[in-house]
Amino acid sequence: MAKTTTVRERRWVTPNKRAESYASELKDKVHKRGPKEGKPLTDLEIGVRIGSLQMKNDHIGIYKYTKALKEGKSKADAKKYSREIGKRK
């Protein structure tokens, strides 16, 4: 078996662009890019997109919670802050 010397490149997008794309695909229930463009999403693909969006939301909440604790807030205040959507002014 011969090794290939070609360099493979990873296709990726920033998380906010992927989330935006997933949200629009979920809304229309159709692939918007790639080889399946225009074809309907399967139940599995819908589940993957919903799970990915939920995971991003959970990561943001955990980040905000630990940040608030490091700033010296109480656990109750940190929990409340982690559930807020948007930036504080």
C-alpha positions as CSV (number, residue, x, y, z in Angstrom):
1,M,0.0,0.0,0.0
2,A,1.6,3.3,-1.1
3,K,1.4,6.4,0.9
4,T,0.0,9.4,-0.8
5,T,1.9,12.6,-0.6
6,T,-0.9,14.9,-1.4
7,V,-1.9,17.3,1.4
8,R,-5.5,17.1,2.5
9,E,-7.2,20.2,3.5
10,R,-9.9,20.4,6.2
11,R,-13.1,22.2,5.2
12,W,-14.3,24.3,8.2
13,V,-16.1,27.5,8.9
14,T,-16.2,29.6,12.0
15,P,-18.8,28.4,14.6
16,N,-21.1,31.4,14.1
17,K,-21.2,30.9,10.3
18,R,-21.9,27.2,10.8
19,A,-24.7,28.0,13.3
20,E,-26.2,30.6,10.9
21,S,-26.1,28.0,8.1
22,Y,-27.6,25.3,10.3
23,A,-30.4,27.6,11.5
24,S,-31.4,28.6,7.9
25,E,-31.3,24.9,6.8
26,L,-33.5,23.9,9.7
27,K,-36.0,26.7,8.9
28,D,-36.3,25.6,5.2
29,K,-35.6,21.9,5.9
30,V,-33.4,21.8,2.8
31,H,-29.6,21.5,2.2
32,K,-28.2,25.0,1.3
33,R,-24.6,24.0,0.2
34,G,-22.5,21.1,-0.8
35,P,-23.3,18.0,-3.0
36,K,-26.8,17.6,-1.5
37,E,-27.8,21.2,-2.2
38,G,-31.5,21.5,-2.7
39,K,-32.3,18.1,-1.3
40,P,-34.5,17.8,1.8
41,L,-32.9,17.1,5.2
42,T,-33.3,13.7,6.7
43,D,-34.4,13.1,10.3
44,L,-30.8,12.3,11.2
45,E,-29.4,15.5,9.6
46,I,-32.1,17.6,11.4
47,G,-31.1,16.0,14.7
48,V,-27.4,16.7,14.1
49,R,-28.1,20.4,13.4
50,I,-30.4,20.8,16.4
51,G,-27.8,19.1,18.6
52,S,-25.0,21.3,17.3
53,L,-26.9,24.5,17.9
54,Q,-27.9,23.3,21.5
55,M,-24.2,22.4,22.2
56,K,-23.1,25.9,21.2
57,N,-25.7,27.4,23.5
58,D,-24.6,25.2,26.4
59,H,-20.9,26.1,25.8
60,I,-21.7,29.8,25.9
61,G,-23.7,29.3,29.2
62,I,-20.9,27.4,30.9
63,Y,-18.4,30.1,29.8
64,K,-20.5,32.9,31.1
65,Y,-21.2,31.0,34.4
66,T,-17.5,30.4,35.1
67,K,-16.6,33.9,34.1
68,A,-19.1,35.4,36.6
69,L,-17.8,33.1,39.4
70,K,-14.2,34.3,38.7
71,E,-15.4,37.9,38.9
72,G,-16.6,37.2,42.5
73,K,-20.4,36.9,41.9
74,S,-22.5,34.4,43.9
75,K,-23.6,31.1,42.4
76,A,-27.2,32.4,42.1
77,D,-26.0,35.6,40.3
78,A,-23.7,33.6,38.0
79,K,-26.5,31.3,37.1
80,K,-28.8,34.2,36.3
81,Y,-26.1,35.9,34.2
82,S,-25.3,32.7,32.3
83,R,-28.9,32.4,31.1
84,E,-29.0,36.0,29.7
85,I,-28.9,36.3,26.0
86,G,-26.8,39.0,24.5
87,K,-24.1,41.2,25.9
88,R,-24.2,43.3,29.0
89,K,-23.7,47.0,28.6
